[in-house]
Amino acid sequence: MLEDLDRVVNEFRPGFDADGFDVVVESIDPGGLVVVRVRHRPDACEECLMPDDTIAAIFKTAMRRAVPGVTGVELRHERPA
């Protein structure tokens, strides 16, 4: 299941990468909530990143096509110190 979700994220990865972000599917819980880690690289264009609720909705729609049991997406940000 994580492989299917990772394939979905791969479709979006080039856009995030171009703006200085890495996105990784971290986990999916038994209730269908997917956790996606957004790593902010030092060169990240912070103002280029869409709001979390927009990104989560886009990921949820795309992920549900691959894994119908997905109930939601939670973004967790990791910023450089």
C-alpha positions in Angstrom: 0.0 0.0 0.0 2.8 2.4 0.8 4.3 1.7 -2.6 1.1 2.7 -4.3 1.0 5.9 -2.3 4.6 6.6 -3.0 3.9 6.3 -6.7 1.2 8.9 -6.4 3.6 11.3 -4.6 6.2 10.7 -7.3 3.9 12.4 -9.8 4.0 15.6 -7.7 7.7 15.3 -6.6 9.3 17.3 -9.5 7.2 20.4 -8.7 8.0 20.3 -5.0 11.7 19.6 -5.8 11.8 22.6 -8.1 10.7 24.9 -5.2 13.2 23.4 -2.7 11.0 20.8 -1.0 11.1 17.0 -0.6 7.9 15.0 -0.1 7.8 11.6 1.4 5.0 9.3 2.4 5.7 8.5 6.0 2.9 6.3 7.0 -0.8 5.3 6.8 -2.7 4.4 9.9 -5.4 1.7 10.1 -8.1 4.3 9.7 -6.7 5.4 6.3 -5.0 8.7 7.4 -1.8 9.2 5.3 1.1 11.2 6.8 3.2 13.0 4.3 6.5 14.6 5.4 7.4 17.9 3.7 11.1 18.6 4.1 12.1 22.3 3.6 15.5 22.5 2.1 17.7 25.6 2.8 16.9 26.8 -0.7 13.2 26.4 -0.4 10.9 29.0 -1.8 8.5 29.3 1.2 6.1 31.6 -0.6 5.8 29.1 -3.5 4.3 26.4 -1.2 0.5 26.1 -1.4 -1.5 26.1 1.9 -1.5 22.7 3.7 -5.2 22.2 3.3 -4.9 22.6 -0.5 -2.0 20.3 -0.8 -3.7 17.7 1.5 -6.9 17.8 -0.6 -4.9 17.3 -3.8 -3.0 14.4 -2.4 -6.1 12.9 -0.9 -7.9 12.9 -4.2 -5.0 11.4 -6.1 -4.2 8.8 -3.4 -7.8 7.6 -3.2 -7.7 6.7 -6.8 -4.7 4.4 -6.0 -5.8 3.3 -2.6 -9.6 3.7 -2.0 -9.2 3.3 1.8 -7.4 6.6 2.1 -9.5 8.8 4.4 -7.3 11.9 4.7 -3.8 13.3 4.4 -1.8 15.1 7.2 1.2 17.1 6.3 4.1 17.3 8.7 6.8 19.9 7.9 10.5 19.5 8.6 12.4 22.7 8.4 16.2 23.2 8.7 17.4 24.4 12.0 
